[in-house]
Amino acid sequence: MYQNPGGYGGYNQGGFAPRGYAPQPQGGSFTPPAGYAPPAQAGYGQAPQVHPDVQSWFQAVDKDRSGQITWEELQSALINGQGERFSPTACKLMISMFDSDRNGTIGVNEFQSLYNYINQWLAVFKNYDRDQSGSIDEPELAQAFQQMGFRFSPDFIKFLIAKSDIKTRSRMSVDQFIVICIQIQQFTEAFKKRDTEMKGVVTLGFEDFLSIALSCSP
């Protein structure tokens, strides 16, 4: 039997944002290659619904000019608050979330959804990074989850930090924050499907437990 100690509050269907949060996509989350100049549009067939800024960023990230972006290309364009590239885990997870045709890469329309999603997360993260350090500590992370509707114990918050920050086990960067929140969202949705009476408690068989754990792991 498994119990959900945090409750279900705070999840929205398009961005896992806190209650009342209005996404405000901003530029600046992607870093173009040095000396980058936007190439001509020929060969890309720009879709009318894609914002020109997003189209330019897509072309900057698409280094091999394939019209598709891999997780490696995405990683080269994303930098966290410590001046480090986003982790492979974060980039692979985000690519998989928006890879609608399941080919391991994303096209420009899929990239536009990912672009907005990342910028939403950056806005959320900055809201909780009170000291503007580029990372969040245990009290800041606890406050973030509390405002999202979860009542996690101090020990569990400490565990999340330690799991993410294998070096100092004291702070969490934005890419680690995104991965943890996505995983918690996925586990919560899986839990809710089995908690049909909404009691916060479910009984799982071992194989059912393993299927949840494996399907929610990046």
N, CA, C and O of each residue as an XYZ file, in Angstrom:
872
protein
N       0.849     -1.190      0.000
C       0.000      0.000      0.000
C       0.885      1.242      0.000
O       1.839      1.341      0.771
N       0.555      2.177     -0.870
C       1.334      3.401     -0.983
C       0.447      4.607     -0.750
O      -0.687      4.660     -1.225
N       0.966      5.564     -0.024
C       0.191      6.764      0.290
C       0.835      7.969     -0.340
O       2.060      8.086     -0.377
N       0.008      8.866     -0.837
C       0.491     10.115     -1.397
C       0.494     11.164     -0.301
O      -0.571     11.666      0.059
N       1.677     11.520      0.255
C       1.718     12.436      1.393
C       1.535     13.888      1.014
O       1.264     14.732      1.868
N       1.685     14.179     -0.269
C       1.695     15.581     -0.647
C       0.391     16.109     -1.184
O       0.237     17.322     -1.322
N      -0.557     15.242     -1.494
C      -1.783     15.721     -2.122
C      -1.582     15.864     -3.621
O      -0.484     15.650     -4.136
N      -2.648     16.227     -4.313
C      -2.599     16.299     -5.759
C      -2.568     17.720     -6.290
O      -2.489     17.911     -7.504
N      -2.627     18.711     -5.440
C      -2.802     20.089     -5.901
C      -1.653     20.595     -6.729
O      -0.517     20.141     -6.595
N      -1.964     21.543     -7.587
C      -0.910     22.292     -8.254
C      -0.615     21.905     -9.677
O       0.130     22.618    -10.350
N      -1.161     20.804    -10.177
C      -0.819     20.398    -11.529
C      -1.798     20.967    -12.537
O      -3.013     20.852    -12.383
N      -1.251     21.579    -13.565
C      -2.045     22.052    -14.692
C      -1.670     21.204    -15.892
O      -0.561     20.673    -15.956
N      -2.573     21.073    -16.831
C      -2.341     20.176    -17.946
C      -1.322     20.718    -18.933
O      -0.956     19.903    -19.780
N      -0.853     21.797    -18.983
C       0.079     22.163    -20.042
C       1.392     22.678    -19.579
O       2.100     23.285    -20.382
N       1.778     22.491    -18.361
C       3.062     23.030    -17.980
C       3.415     22.805    -16.529
O       4.437     23.309    -16.062
N       2.592     22.057    -15.796
C       2.908     21.726    -14.407
C       3.316     22.972    -13.650
O       4.387     23.021    -13.046
N       2.472     23.965    -13.684
C       2.776     25.253    -13.066
C       1.982     25.427    -11.786
O       0.919     24.824    -11.634
N       2.482     26.246    -10.856
C       1.741     26.516     -9.622
C       0.387     27.145     -9.906
O       0.182     27.740    -10.964
N      -0.527     27.015     -8.970
C      -1.842     27.633     -9.133
C      -1.692     29.132     -9.394
O      -0.918     29.826     -8.735
N      -2.446     29.599    -10.361
C      -2.431     31.023    -10.644
C      -1.259     31.482    -11.476
O      -1.136     32.669    -11.778
N      -0.392     30.551    -11.851
C       0.781     30.947    -12.635
C       0.407     31.163    -14.085
O      -0.175     30.283    -14.720
N       0.734     32.319    -14.606
C       0.490     32.624    -16.011
C       1.812     32.556    -16.751
O       2.688     33.383    -16.495
N       1.999     31.588    -17.675
C       3.266     31.469    -18.389
C       3.628     32.761    -19.108
O       2.790     33.390    -19.755
N       4.879     33.136    -18.982
C       5.376     34.336    -19.643
C       6.649     33.995    -20.389
O       7.743     34.283    -19.903
N       6.529     33.378    -21.582
C       7.719     32.996    -22.322
C       8.624     34.200    -22.561
O       8.170     35.264    -22.981
N       9.897     34.010    -22.288
C      10.873     35.067    -22.488
C      12.038     34.507    -23.285
O      12.265     33.297    -23.287
N      12.777     35.372    -23.961
C      13.984     34.937    -24.633
C      15.094     34.773    -23.637
O      14.954     35.143    -22.472
N      16.192     34.223    -24.085
C      17.363     34.169    -23.243
C      17.658     32.817    -22.649
O      18.677     32.660    -21.977
N      16.810     31.836    -22.868
C      17.097     30.523    -22.311
C      17.997     29.710    -23.235
O      18.627     28.742    -22.808
N      18.051     30.105    -24.487
C      18.886     29.414    -25.446
C      20.094     30.268    -25.796
O      19.976     31.485    -25.942
N      21.248     29.642    -25.930
C      22.468     30.352    -26.272
C      22.892     29.966    -27.683
O      23.244     28.807    -27.905
N      22.873     30.887    -28.647
C      23.264     30.542    -30.009
C      24.758     30.312    -30.107
O      25.509     30.823    -29.276
N      25.211     29.562    -31.093
C      26.637     29.350    -31.272
C      27.373     30.666    -31.474
O      26.795     31.639    -31.959
N      28.641     30.695    -31.104
C      29.439     31.913    -31.259
C      29.481     32.333    -32.717
O      29.688     31.515    -33.613
N      29.281     33.627    -32.935
C      29.329     34.156    -34.296
C      28.139     33.800    -35.147
O      28.183     33.932    -36.371
N      27.064     33.346    -34.510
C      25.898     32.916    -35.278
C      25.203     34.083    -35.955
O      24.947     35.113    -35.332
N      24.902     33.915    -37.227
C      24.069     34.862    -37.971
C      22.926     34.057    -38.569
O      23.179     33.044    -39.221
N      21.673     34.470    -38.372
C      20.542     33.692    -38.884
C      20.669     33.447    -40.381
O      20.830     34.400    -41.144
N      20.602     32.198    -40.818
C      20.717     31.892    -42.243
C      19.448     32.235    -42.997
O      18.433     32.594    -42.400
N      19.515     32.123    -44.292
C      18.353     32.377    -45.133
C      17.305     31.313    -44.870
O      17.620     30.220    -44.401
N      16.059     31.638    -45.174
C      14.961     30.724    -44.883
C      14.881     29.567    -45.868
O      14.178     28.591    -45.605
N      15.578     29.648    -46.989
C      15.457     28.623    -48.015
C      15.762     27.247    -47.448
O      16.717     27.069    -46.691
N      14.935     26.271    -47.825
C      15.170     24.903    -47.419
C      14.487     24.517    -46.122
O      14.406     23.330    -45.804
N      13.997     25.479    -45.372
C      13.361     25.139    -44.113
C      11.836     25.121    -44.198
O      11.179     24.451    -43.401
N      11.273     25.848    -45.151
C       9.827     25.835    -45.289
C       9.141     26.297    -44.026
O       8.348     25.556    -43.444
N       9.429     27.494    -43.599
C       8.927     28.002    -42.326
C       7.405     27.917    -42.248
O       6.696     28.416    -43.122
N       6.928     27.289    -41.209
C       5.492     27.166    -41.011
C       4.925     28.493    -40.526
O       5.530     29.138    -39.669
N       3.780     28.916    -41.052
C       3.212     30.222    -40.689
C       2.963     30.370    -39.193
O       3.072     31.470    -38.653
N       2.628     29.267    -38.519
C       2.270     29.366    -37.110
C       3.488     29.444    -36.195
O       3.330     29.688    -34.999
N       4.676     29.248    -36.709
C       5.890     29.304    -35.894
C       6.358     30.748    -35.772
O       6.519     31.444    -36.775
N       6.576     31.194    -34.540
C       7.027     32.561    -34.303
C       8.410     32.763    -34.930
O       9.259     31.878    -34.826
N       8.653     33.901    -35.576
C       9.957     34.144    -36.211
C      11.138     33.993    -35.259
O      12.186     33.481    -35.652
N      10.979     34.432    -34.012
C      12.076     34.287    -33.045
C      12.375     32.816    -32.782
O      13.534     32.417    -32.667
N      11.320     32.019    -32.687
C      11.506     30.591    -32.459
C      12.161     29.948    -33.670
O      13.024     29.081    -33.530
N      11.752     30.374    -34.858
C      12.355     29.846    -36.076
C      13.851     30.151    -36.117
O      14.648     29.299    -36.509
N      14.226     31.349    -35.719
C      15.644     31.732    -35.708
C      16.422     30.892    -34.697
O      17.526     30.430    -34.985
N      15.842     30.699    -33.514
C      16.511     29.881    -32.509
C      16.634     28.444    -32.976
O      17.657     27.797    -32.751
N      15.590     27.940    -33.629
C      15.640     26.569    -34.136
C      16.796     26.397    -35.112
O      17.532     25.413    -35.044
N      16.952     27.339    -36.002
C      18.027     27.251    -36.977
C      19.397     27.375    -36.317
O      20.373     26.789    -36.786
N      19.468     28.140    -35.226
C      20.727     28.267    -34.501
C      21.105     26.957    -33.826
O      22.275     26.575    -33.801
N      20.108     26.273    -33.280
C      20.371     25.031    -32.552
C      20.602     23.860    -33.504
O      21.352     22.937    -33.188
N      19.962     23.899    -34.661
C      20.073     22.824    -35.654
C      21.416     22.936    -36.386
O      21.477     23.424    -37.514
N      22.460     22.493    -35.748
C      23.813     22.715    -36.268
C      24.104     21.960    -37.564
O      24.869     22.441    -38.400
N      23.507     20.791    -37.736
C      23.814     20.015    -38.942
C      22.854     20.310    -40.086
O      22.901     19.668    -41.135
N      21.967     21.308    -39.866
C      21.029     21.750    -40.907
C      20.127     20.622    -41.390
O      19.771     20.576    -42.567
N      19.758     19.724    -40.503
C      18.936     18.576    -40.872
C      17.443     18.885    -40.825
O      16.629     18.123    -41.346
N      17.085     20.013    -40.194
C      15.673     20.315    -39.989
C      15.096     19.598    -38.789
O      13.891     19.660    -38.548
N      15.947     18.913    -38.027
C      15.549     18.219    -36.813
C      16.600     18.499    -35.734
O      17.774     18.702    -36.043
N      16.174     18.508    -34.481
C      17.082     18.765    -33.362
C      17.190     17.525    -32.491
O      16.182     16.944    -32.087
N      18.423     17.128    -32.208
C      18.689     16.005    -31.326
C      18.880     16.509    -29.902
O      18.961     17.715    -29.669
N      18.949     15.586    -28.957
C      19.156     16.005    -27.575
C      20.544     16.618    -27.410
O      20.733     17.516    -26.589
N      21.516     16.136    -28.190
C      22.857     16.710    -28.104
C      22.870     18.164    -28.570
O      23.530     19.009    -27.967
N      22.136     18.449    -29.647
C      22.062     19.828    -30.131
C      21.332     20.710    -29.132
O      21.713     21.859    -28.908
N      20.283     20.167    -28.537
C      19.555     20.928    -27.523
C      20.463     21.235    -26.335
O      20.453     22.352    -25.818
N      21.241     20.259    -25.907
C      22.135     20.453    -24.775
C      23.145     21.566    -25.040
O      23.490     22.322    -24.132
N      23.615     21.668    -26.272
C      24.615     22.682    -26.600
C      24.047     24.093    -26.518
O      24.804     25.064    -26.501
N      22.714     24.217    -26.468
C      22.076     25.536    -26.465
C      21.500     25.922    -25.124
O      20.968     27.022    -24.978
N      21.592     25.041    -24.131
C      20.969     25.301    -22.827
C      22.032     25.355    -21.734
O      22.823     24.425    -21.579
N      22.043     26.447    -20.983
C      23.010     26.636    -19.906
C      22.259     26.958    -18.619
O      21.360     27.799    -18.613
N      22.629     26.284    -17.527
C      21.972     26.553    -16.254
C      22.657     27.699    -15.514
O      23.592     28.311    -16.031
N      22.191     27.981    -14.314
C      22.694     29.128    -13.564
C      24.128     29.003    -13.109
O      24.722     29.982    -12.657
N      24.709     27.789    -13.222
C      26.098     27.588    -12.846
C      27.044     27.662    -14.044
O      28.231     27.353    -13.935
N      26.501     28.077    -15.183
C      27.311     28.160    -16.390
C      27.612     26.816    -17.010
O      28.511     26.704    -17.843
N      26.866     25.787    -16.613
C      27.061     24.443    -17.141
C      25.929     24.080    -18.099
O      24.820     24.603    -17.991
N      26.221     23.179    -19.037
C      25.191     22.693    -19.949
C      24.138     21.910    -19.174
O      24.436     21.292    -18.152
N      22.911     21.945    -19.668
C      21.875     21.094    -19.090
C      22.351     19.639    -19.168
O      23.097     19.270    -20.075
N      21.921     18.839    -18.231
C      22.352     17.448    -18.187
C      21.764     16.658    -19.355
O      20.708     17.015    -19.876
N      22.448     15.577    -19.771
C      21.865     14.710    -20.804
C      20.491     14.192    -20.406
O      19.599     14.084    -21.247
N      20.315     13.867    -19.112
C      19.020     13.365    -18.642
C      17.912     14.371    -18.911
O      16.846     14.008    -19.409
N      18.163     15.647    -18.579
C      17.151     16.683    -18.784
C      16.841     16.852    -20.261
O      15.674     16.956    -20.640
N      17.859     16.883    -21.093
C      17.651     17.121    -22.527
C      16.937     15.952    -23.189
O      16.044     16.156    -24.011
N      17.322     14.727    -22.839
C      16.645     13.558    -23.405
C      15.184     13.512    -22.969
O      14.301     13.171    -23.756
N      14.940     13.857    -21.708
C      13.573     13.838    -21.184
C      12.704     14.855    -21.907
O      11.573     14.553    -22.287
N      13.233     16.064    -22.097
C      12.437     17.104    -22.747
C      12.210     16.804    -24.219
O      11.129     17.069    -24.744
N      13.219     16.251    -24.895
C      13.032     15.855    -26.295
C      11.933     14.807    -26.389
O      11.061     14.892    -27.254
N      11.974     13.815    -25.498
C      10.983     12.736    -25.557
C       9.570     13.243    -25.308
O       8.611     12.701    -25.857
N       9.431     14.289    -24.476
C       8.113     14.829    -24.165
C       7.462     15.481    -25.374
O       6.237     15.479    -25.493
N       8.268     16.040    -26.273
C       7.712     16.786    -27.401
C       7.961     16.101    -28.745
O       7.645     16.659    -29.796
N       8.515     14.917    -28.714
C       8.788     14.156    -29.932
C       7.521     13.413    -30.334
O       7.365     12.231    -30.026
N       6.624     14.100    -31.016
C       5.298     13.545    -31.303
C       5.346     12.350    -32.250
O       4.500     11.461    -32.154
N       6.317     12.310    -33.160
C       6.388     11.181    -34.088
C       7.363     10.105    -33.614
O       7.603      9.123    -34.317
N       7.926     10.297    -32.407
C       8.762      9.287    -31.746
C       9.963      8.865    -32.587
O      10.296      7.681    -32.642
N      10.613      9.825    -33.239
C      11.795      9.507    -34.036
C      13.094      9.911    -33.338
O      14.172      9.821    -33.927
N      12.991     10.353    -32.091
C      14.185     10.701    -31.332
C      14.670     12.114    -31.542
O      15.669     12.515    -30.946
N      13.986     12.885    -32.380
C      14.341     14.279    -32.630
C      13.066     15.115    -32.668
O      11.964     14.567    -32.663
N      13.211     16.435    -32.706
C      12.037     17.300    -32.816
C      12.202     18.273    -33.977
O      13.296     18.779    -34.230
N      11.097     18.529    -34.681
C      11.076     19.505    -35.747
C      10.733     20.880    -35.205
O      10.640     21.074    -33.994
N      10.549     21.826    -36.104
C      10.382     23.208    -35.672
C       9.094     23.432    -34.886
O       9.083     24.215    -33.937
N       8.011     22.759    -35.264
C       6.755     22.938    -34.523
C       6.850     22.335    -33.126
O       6.369     22.913    -32.151
N       7.480     21.160    -33.046
C       7.694     20.549    -31.742
C       8.636     21.415    -30.904
O       8.471     21.546    -29.691
N       9.628     22.005    -31.583
C      10.593     22.856    -30.883
C       9.914     24.089    -30.303
O      10.281     24.548    -29.220
N       8.927     24.630    -31.014
C       8.228     25.804    -30.499
C       7.529     25.478    -29.177
O       7.538     26.291    -28.252
N       6.928     24.300    -29.087
C       6.294     23.883    -27.828
C       7.335     23.716    -26.733
O       7.115     24.127    -25.594
N       8.469     23.115    -27.075
C       9.537     22.929    -26.100
C      10.131     24.263    -25.668
O      10.422     24.463    -24.489
N      10.309     25.165    -26.607
C      10.856     26.503    -26.331
C       9.991     27.219    -25.291
O      10.508     27.763    -24.315
N       8.685     27.215    -25.504
C       7.778     27.862    -24.557
C       7.783     27.146    -23.208
O       7.718     27.782    -22.156
N       7.859     25.830    -23.251
C       7.855     25.030    -22.024
C       9.076     25.339    -21.163
O       8.955     25.528    -19.953
N      10.244     25.391    -21.784
C      11.471     25.683    -21.042
C      11.406     27.073    -20.426
O      11.797     27.266    -19.274
N      10.919     28.030    -21.182
C      10.850     29.391    -20.658
C       9.829     29.522    -19.528
O      10.010     30.337    -18.623
N       8.770     28.737    -19.574
C       7.837     28.698    -18.445
C       8.553     28.188    -17.199
O       8.397     28.745    -16.113
N       9.337     27.128    -17.362
C      10.053     26.564    -16.225
C      11.093     27.534    -15.679
O      11.284     27.630    -14.466
N      11.764     28.251    -16.574
C      12.736     29.241    -16.109
C      12.064     30.316    -15.266
O      12.609     30.751    -14.251
N      10.874     30.742    -15.692
C      10.148     31.752    -14.923
C       9.748     31.212    -13.560
O       9.836     31.925    -12.560
N       9.308     29.952    -13.508
C       8.947     29.331    -12.237
C      10.164     29.228    -11.332
O      10.105     29.576    -10.152
N      11.270     28.746    -11.897
C      12.496     28.555    -11.111
C      12.991     29.878    -10.540
O      13.353     29.949     -9.366
N      13.010     30.922    -11.357
C      13.480     32.229    -10.891
C      12.599     32.764     -9.763
O      13.080     33.481     -8.885
N      11.332     32.423     -9.785
C      10.415     32.871     -8.740
C      10.791     32.304     -7.376
O      10.576     32.949     -6.350
N      11.357     31.088     -7.366
C      11.730     30.440     -6.104
C      13.201     30.636     -5.747
O      13.597     30.424     -4.601
N      14.001     31.036     -6.714
C      15.420     31.303     -6.458
C      15.534     32.693     -5.841
O      15.946     33.645     -6.502
N      15.165     32.798     -4.567
C      15.035     34.092     -3.904
C      16.339     34.873     -3.873
O      16.336     36.096     -4.009
N      17.461     34.168     -3.692
C      18.742     34.872     -3.593
C      19.412     35.055     -4.949
O      20.541     35.540     -5.027
N      18.715     34.665     -6.025
C      19.219     34.835     -7.391
C      20.605     34.207     -7.571
O      21.473     34.773     -8.236
N      20.792     33.046     -6.976
C      22.081     32.361     -7.058
C      22.199     31.469     -8.287
O      23.288     30.995     -8.612
N      21.085     31.241     -8.966
C      21.096     30.331    -10.105
C      20.831     28.892     -9.705
O      20.840     27.995    -10.548
N      20.594     28.669     -8.417
C      20.229     27.352     -7.901
C      19.332     27.556     -6.693
O      19.249     28.659     -6.152
N      18.658     26.487     -6.269
C      17.782     26.594     -5.105
C      18.223     25.599     -4.044
O      18.688     24.504     -4.360
N      18.074     25.991     -2.782
C      18.459     25.137     -1.670
C      17.217     24.472     -1.078
O      16.125     24.587     -1.635
N      17.381     23.786      0.033
C      16.275     23.033      0.622
C      15.077     23.915      0.986
O      13.953     23.574      0.616
N      15.268     25.039      1.699
C      14.104     25.873      2.024
C      13.387     26.402      0.787
O      12.158     26.463      0.760
N      14.153     26.787     -0.243
C      13.540     27.313     -1.470
C      12.780     26.218     -2.203
O      11.692     26.459     -2.726
N      13.351     25.007     -2.246
C      12.671     23.898     -2.908
C      11.411     23.506     -2.143
O      10.379     23.218     -2.749
N      11.494     23.494     -0.819
C      10.326     23.170     -0.005
C       9.198     24.165     -0.256
O       8.033     23.784     -0.360
N       9.556     25.444     -0.353
C       8.551     26.468     -0.609
C       7.949     26.297     -1.997
O       6.748     26.491     -2.187
N       8.784     25.934     -2.964
C       8.291     25.722     -4.324
C       7.229     24.628     -4.342
O       6.152     24.818     -4.907
N       7.524     23.496     -3.733
C       6.565     22.396     -3.740
C       5.330     22.716     -2.907
O       4.223     22.296     -3.247
N       5.513     23.445     -1.838
C       4.366     23.823     -1.016
C       3.401     24.684     -1.818
O       2.188     24.492     -1.741
N       3.928     25.628     -2.583
C       3.075     26.487     -3.388
C       2.475     25.734     -4.570
O       1.452     26.150     -5.115
N       3.103     24.629     -4.970
C       2.543     23.786     -6.024
C       1.469     22.856     -5.483
O       0.777     22.189     -6.252
N       1.323     22.808     -4.154
C       0.280     21.999     -3.572
C       0.745     20.732     -2.901
O      -0.080     19.886     -2.555
N       2.063     20.568     -2.702
C       2.597     19.360     -2.077
C       3.090     19.659     -0.673
O       3.644     20.726     -0.410
N       2.885     18.717      0.214
C       3.337     18.850      1.594
C       4.394     17.789      1.873
O       4.156     16.830      2.607
N       5.554     17.979      1.278
C       6.628     17.021      1.444
C       7.373     17.270      2.751
O       7.505     18.412      3.192
N       7.854     16.202      3.362
C       8.596     16.307      4.617
C       9.990     16.879      4.363
O      10.502     16.788      3.247
N      10.608     17.467      5.390
C      11.993     17.964      5.250
C      12.960     16.870      4.800
O      13.878     17.135      4.025
N      12.758     15.640      5.282
C      13.640     14.541      4.883
C      13.507     14.229      3.403
O      14.495     13.916      2.739
N      12.274     14.316      2.882
C      12.080     14.035      1.459
C      12.689     15.148      0.607
O      13.276     14.873     -0.440
N      12.555     16.394      1.043
C      13.178     17.511      0.318
C      14.696     17.334      0.308
O      15.350     17.554     -0.712
N      15.245     16.934      1.450
C      16.689     16.691      1.539
C      17.103     15.579      0.580
O      18.146     15.661     -0.070
N      16.277     14.546      0.501
C      16.550     13.437     -0.425
C      16.559     13.912     -1.877
O      17.433     13.520     -2.650
N      15.590     14.756     -2.253
C      15.531     15.249     -3.627
C      16.769     16.065     -3.975
O      17.316     15.937     -5.071
N      17.208     16.903     -3.041
C      18.410     17.703     -3.272
C      19.623     16.794     -3.429
O      20.408     16.953     -4.364
N      19.773     15.844     -2.513
C      20.924     14.945     -2.551
C      20.933     14.102     -3.820
O      21.995     13.841     -4.385
N      19.751     13.674     -4.273
C      19.641     12.867     -5.492
C      20.071     13.654     -6.715
O      20.657     13.098     -7.644
N      19.781     14.955     -6.715
C      20.086     15.788     -7.872
C      21.517     16.314     -7.859
O      22.184     16.364     -8.893
N      21.979     16.708     -6.662
C      23.289     17.348     -6.539
C      24.279     16.361     -5.933
O      24.462     16.318     -4.716
N      24.918     15.568     -6.795
C      25.816     14.529     -6.301
C      27.148     15.097     -5.817
O      27.929     14.390     -5.181
N      27.413     16.380     -6.117
C      28.683     16.980     -5.716
C      28.625     17.495     -4.277
O      29.390     17.042     -3.425
N      27.731     18.429     -4.006
C      27.661     19.035     -2.674
C      26.428     18.614     -1.896
O      26.377     18.783     -0.678
N      25.413     18.056     -2.600
C      24.163     17.619     -1.981
C      23.480     18.746     -1.205
O      22.875     18.524     -0.156
N      23.593     19.957     -1.747
C      23.030     21.090     -1.012
C      22.162     22.004     -1.873
O      21.351     22.756     -1.333
N      22.311     21.961     -3.197
C      21.561     22.884     -4.044
C      21.123     22.171     -5.321
O      21.675     21.136     -5.695
N      20.106     22.755     -5.988
C      19.550     22.154     -7.194
C      19.539     23.189     -8.315
O      19.031     24.296     -8.136
N      20.096     22.833     -9.464
C      20.112     23.731    -10.611
C      18.793     23.641    -11.360
O      17.965     22.779    -11.066
N      18.598     24.527    -12.326
C      17.311     24.594    -13.021
C      17.026     23.328    -13.813
O      15.882     22.876    -13.848
N      18.044     22.738    -14.457
C      17.796     21.522    -15.224
C      17.438     20.358    -14.295
O      16.592     19.530    -14.631
N      18.084     20.299    -13.126
C      17.730     19.279    -12.137
C      16.321     19.505    -11.607
O      15.577     18.550    -11.382
N      15.958     20.757    -11.409
C      14.623     21.111    -10.940
C      13.563     20.663    -11.943
O      12.529     20.116    -11.559
N      13.820     20.895    -13.214
C      12.873     20.494    -14.258
C      12.685     18.983    -14.253
O      11.557     18.493    -14.307
N      13.801     18.237    -14.187
C      13.718     16.774    -14.203
C      12.923     16.256    -13.008
O      12.035     15.419    -13.170
N      13.238     16.750    -11.808
C      12.545     16.300    -10.595
C      11.053     16.589    -10.684
O      10.232     15.732    -10.353
N      10.696     17.793    -11.130
C       9.278     18.165    -11.191
C       8.523     17.343    -12.224
O       7.376     16.959    -11.997
N       9.165     17.068    -13.366
C       8.523     16.235    -14.381
C       8.302     14.826    -13.841
O       7.237     14.242    -14.036
N       9.313     14.282    -13.161
C       9.174     12.945    -12.602
C       8.060     12.885    -11.555
O       7.270     11.941    -11.537
N       8.000     13.887    -10.694
C       6.947     13.913     -9.682
C       5.580     14.035    -10.341
O       4.614     13.414     -9.899
N       5.503     14.836    -11.399
C       4.235     14.953    -12.122
C       3.819     13.607    -12.704
O       2.658     13.212    -12.593
N       4.762     12.903    -13.324
C       4.438     11.630    -13.952
C       4.018     10.588    -12.920
O       3.058      9.848    -13.134
N       4.743     10.532    -11.797
C       4.384      9.591    -10.741
C       3.027      9.939    -10.136
O       2.238      9.051     -9.813
N       2.762     11.236     -9.984
C       1.490     11.659     -9.414
C       0.323     11.278    -10.322
O      -0.717     10.819     -9.849
N       0.501     11.471    -11.626
C      -0.559     11.106    -12.564
C      -0.794      9.597    -12.535
O      -1.938      9.143    -12.582
N       0.298      8.815    -12.456
C       0.155      7.361    -12.373
C      -0.541      6.964    -11.073
O      -1.367      6.052    -11.066
N      -0.213      7.640     -9.981
C      -0.837      7.379     -8.678
C      -2.330      7.701     -8.730
O      -3.158      6.933     -8.240
N      -2.660      8.842     -9.327
C      -4.061      9.278     -9.376
C      -4.931      8.296    -10.150
O      -6.091      8.081     -9.798
N      -4.371      7.694    -11.212
C      -5.143      6.747    -12.009
C      -5.543      5.535    -11.178
O      -6.582      4.922    -11.424
N      -4.719      5.193    -10.198
C      -4.990      4.025     -9.368
C      -5.753      4.386     -8.096
O      -6.370      3.527     -7.467
N      -5.705      5.656     -7.727
C      -6.411      6.126     -6.531
C      -7.799      6.593     -6.950
O      -8.108      7.784     -6.907
N      -8.630      5.633     -7.357
C      -9.928      5.979     -7.941
C     -10.870      6.651     -6.944
O     -11.764      7.393     -7.352
N     -10.688      6.407     -5.652
C     -11.548      7.014     -4.641
C     -10.947      8.302     -4.083
O     -11.520      8.919     -3.185
N      -9.792      8.709     -4.613
C      -9.133      9.954     -4.213
C      -8.900     10.019     -2.706
O      -9.150     11.046     -2.076
N      -8.416      8.906     -2.130
C      -8.127      8.863     -0.701
C      -6.665      9.140     -0.391
O      -6.296      9.322      0.769
N      -5.840      9.173     -1.415
C      -4.415      9.380     -1.188
C      -3.689      8.103     -0.825
O      -2.538      8.151     -0.389
N      -4.343      6.950     -0.996
C      -3.750      5.657     -0.674
C      -4.114      4.670     -1.778
O      -5.266      4.617     -2.208
N      -3.126      3.879     -2.244
C      -3.393      2.838     -3.232
C      -2.661      1.570     -2.820
O      -1.674      1.611     -2.085
N      -3.168      0.442     -3.310
C      -2.503     -0.845     -3.119
C      -1.991     -1.310     -4.470
O      -2.754     -1.408     -5.431
N      -0.676     -1.603     -4.543
C      -0.056     -1.978     -5.799
C       0.584     -3.348     -5.699
O       1.182     -3.704     -4.683
N       0.448     -4.105     -6.768
C       1.227     -5.323     -6.890
C       2.650     -4.973     -7.288
O       2.923     -3.859     -7.734
N       3.550     -5.923     -7.125
C       4.967     -5.641     -7.388
C       5.190     -5.268     -8.850
O       5.924     -4.323     -9.138
N       4.569     -5.994     -9.775
C       4.762     -5.700    -11.189
C       4.164     -4.352    -11.562
O       4.724     -3.627    -12.385
N       3.029     -4.013    -10.960
C       2.416     -2.709    -11.207
C       3.336     -1.596    -10.713
O       3.507     -0.576    -11.381
N       3.925     -1.803     -9.535
C       4.874     -0.838     -8.994
C       6.067     -0.670     -9.923
O       6.493      0.453    -10.193
N       6.613     -1.791    -10.418
C       7.761     -1.720    -11.323
C       7.399     -1.027    -12.631
O       8.200     -0.263    -13.170
N       6.200     -1.288    -13.142
C       5.790     -0.664    -14.410
C       5.710      0.855    -14.257
O       6.081      1.591    -15.171
N       5.225      1.325    -13.103
C       5.171      2.764    -12.857
C       6.576      3.328    -12.771
O       6.888      4.333    -13.409
N       7.427      2.682    -11.982
C       8.792      3.183    -11.776
C       9.568      3.225    -13.084
O      10.273      4.197    -13.352
N       9.449      2.195    -13.893
C      10.215      2.146    -15.144
C       9.662      3.108    -16.185
O      10.430      3.710    -16.937
N       8.352      3.262    -16.241
C       7.768      4.172    -17.236
C       8.007      5.624    -16.903
O       8.000      6.466    -17.801
N       8.222      5.949    -15.624
C       8.428      7.325    -15.193
C       9.902      7.686    -15.068
O      10.228      8.835    -14.771
N      10.787      6.740    -15.286
C      12.218      7.018    -15.168
C      12.749      7.495    -16.509
O      12.403      6.927    -17.545
N      13.607      8.556    -16.508
C      14.136      9.052    -17.780
C      15.146      8.095    -18.374
O      15.691      8.360    -19.446
